[in-house]
Amino acid sequence: MSFRLSQRDKDIIGFINQFRAVDRDSLVELFFKQLKSPINACNSVMVRLYRLGLIERTQQYSPTVYLPVDAKIKKNSQKILHFLSILDIYKQMITYSAPKQVIVEDKPTGRKGGIEPDLFCIFKGSPFWIEIQRNQYSEQKMKDKVNLYEEFFFSNEWKTLQWQPEDRAAIFPSVILITPIRYAISSEHIRIIQVATIHELMEKYKGSGKQQKDARPRTLASSGGIKISLT
């Protein structure tokens, strides 16, 4: 049977492959909200793509969650909630600015036991590695996580990552911990930001920017000299 995919079909399939698990309402918001009946339109498209064997789905969640056809996670896996958390952070970001160079479950060291941030992206001109902490961890475990980032910083391997700018010095991303809990962690070498949401991050630097204007200009810089200016 022959069929032709629209550009939107291709974009939806690519998006599901990228984020691994995408709920129906997010698809409505991202691809159909401009239509007169966005939910009906989304349902129609997703049923067609599913019947064509181009996506998978699980109805263990409501609304339905869609998965890549080669998904290596069970349809009732808790991992789905993990991917939906990553998607939620992405959706928060695009309300301010579309992030670029998005990598879900980035593995920049290329080896087991290295840092494995949930998300990498360039957001408002600055690179970030984002860790989403859905559960509470011990202070020691969080310190161990910071140590891994510092080890990678001192390795200098990050300077050759494919997204690094070609026309200026390499940049080590700031690390955002999305967590409702504040951990007693810090680093003299990398910038670590703890916030509960991207909205809190934006408010934090909006306030920071205002204070700088009221005082004297100065640069908020992470290792490598990147400015964090999110407003």
N, C-alpha and C positions, 0 to 999 in steps of 0.2 A: 504493500500500500504506500503510495506516495503522498507526501504532505509538505506544506511549506510553513516554516516558522516565521512569525513576524519578529521585528527587532525587539519588541517588548518581551516576546516569548524567550528569545535568546538571553536577554538581560535578566529575566527572572530565573532561568535555569543557572546562569552564571552566578547570580547572587546566592542561590541556594547552595551551589557547590562551594562557594567561598565561605559562607557562614555556617554550613553543615546542618543547621536546623533553623527553620524560619516559620513562624506561626502565620496563620491566615491574616490576622488583623494587621500585622506588620507589612505584609504584601499589599494589603489594601492601602495602607498609609503611604507606602513608598512608590507604588506603581499605578494605583487606580483612583486616588482621591479626587482627581480632577473630573471624573466621569459622573454622570447623573445618578447612576445606581452602582456605586463602587463595589459594594459587597457582592452583589449578584454578578457583576462583571468578573470579579476576581474568582468567585466560585466556578464560573463557567470555564475560565481559562485553565484553572488548576485541575479541574476534572479532565479536561481535554489532554493536558500535558501528562497527567497520571496514566490515562488510558493508552497514550502513545508510548508509555514506558520510559519517559524522559526524566521523571522524578519519582521518588517514593513518598509515602506519607504514613503518619501514624495518627490514629483517631483516639489514642489513649489520653490525649489532651484536648481541651476545648478552648478556643477553636482548634481546628486541625493543624498539625505541624508537618511541614514538608521537609524531606531529606533528599540528599543526592542518591542516585540509583545505586552507587557503589558504597553507600554508607556502611561503615564497619561498626556501627553502634546498634544495639538492640532497640526495637521500637518502644520499649518501656524503660530504657536506660536513664539513670539520673544524669548522665552526660548530656542529654538533651537540654535539661535545665541550665547546665553550664553554658552551652552554646547560645541559648536564649538570653542569658545574662550578658554575654558579649554583644549580642545583637542590640540589646537595650542600651548599652553604653554607646554603640555606634549611632543609634537613633537620637540619643541625647545630643551627640556632637553635631549632627546635621541640622539641628535647630539653630545652630550658631554659624557653622561653616562646614562644607563637605570635606571630610578628611581625605587625604591622598595617600597613596602607597600602602593601602590597608592590607595587613597580613594577620590572619586569624591563627592563633596558636603558633606564634613565631618561634623559631628555634635558631637564633642567630649564631650559636656556637657550632651548630651542625653535629653535635655529639651528645650522647646521653649523659645526664648529670650536670649539664650546663644550665644557664638561665633559659626558662621557657615561658615568657610572658604570654598572657592570654591574647593580647592584641598589640600590634605595632601600627602606628600611623603617623603621618605628618599632619598636624592639626594647627590651623592658623599660622602656618609657617615654621612651627617648631616640631621636632621629632619626639615621640613619646613611646615608651613601653608601658603597657597598662596591665596591672595584676588585679583581678577581681576576686576579692576574698569573701565568699558567700558564707564561710564558717569561721568560727573564732579559733585562732591558733595561739600557741604559746609564744611568749616573747622570744625565747631561744630559737624557735623555728623561723620567726620573722627575721631575727638577726642573721641566721644562716642564709636566708634568702638574700639579704643585703650583701653579705659576704660574697655570694656568687656573682652578684652584679659588679662588685669591686674587683673581683678576680678577672672578670671579663674586661673591665676598664683597663687594668694594668697589662693585660695581654696585648693590647693594641690591635687585636684582630678586628674589632669593630670599625676600624678606619677604612676597611676595604669592603664593607657591606654595600650591596648594589644600589641602595638608595642615597648613598652619600653624595654630597654636591661635588661636581668636578671642578668648579671654578673657585673654590675656597677651602679652608681647612676643614678636616673631618669633624663631625659633631657626635658627641655621646648623648643619646636621648635622656631626657628626664624620665624618672620612673614614677608613675602614678599608681598608688594603692587605692583602689575603690573599696572602702571598708567603713562600716558604721562605728568601728572601734578604733581608737587611737593607740598605736603601739609606741613604746619608748625605743624608737630606732632612729638612727641618724648616720650620716656619712660625711666625711670631709672631702670626698672625691666626686660623688655623684649627687644630683639633686633628687630628693625623694619627697613626693607630695602625697599627703594622706587626706582624702576627701570621701564623702559618702556617695556623691554623684558628680557628674560633669557639670551640672547646674551649680553645685557648690564651688567647684573649681573656677567657673567663670565669675561667680560673685566674689570669690577670694581675690582674684587678680584684677577685677574691676575696682575693688576697694583699694588694692595695692597701687594701681595706676593713679587713682585719685590722690592718694597720699603723696605719691612722688611729685605730682604736679603742684600740690600745696607746699611741698618742701623744695628740695632741689633735685634736678634730674639725676638719675642713676640707672645703671643697667642691672636687671635681674638676669644673671647668667648661670647656666649649668656648665658642667665640665665641657670644654671645647669651645666656649664662648657663645653658645646659642642664647639668644634673648627669649625670655618667656614673656610675651606680650599678647595676651589672649583677648584683649578687648578691641 
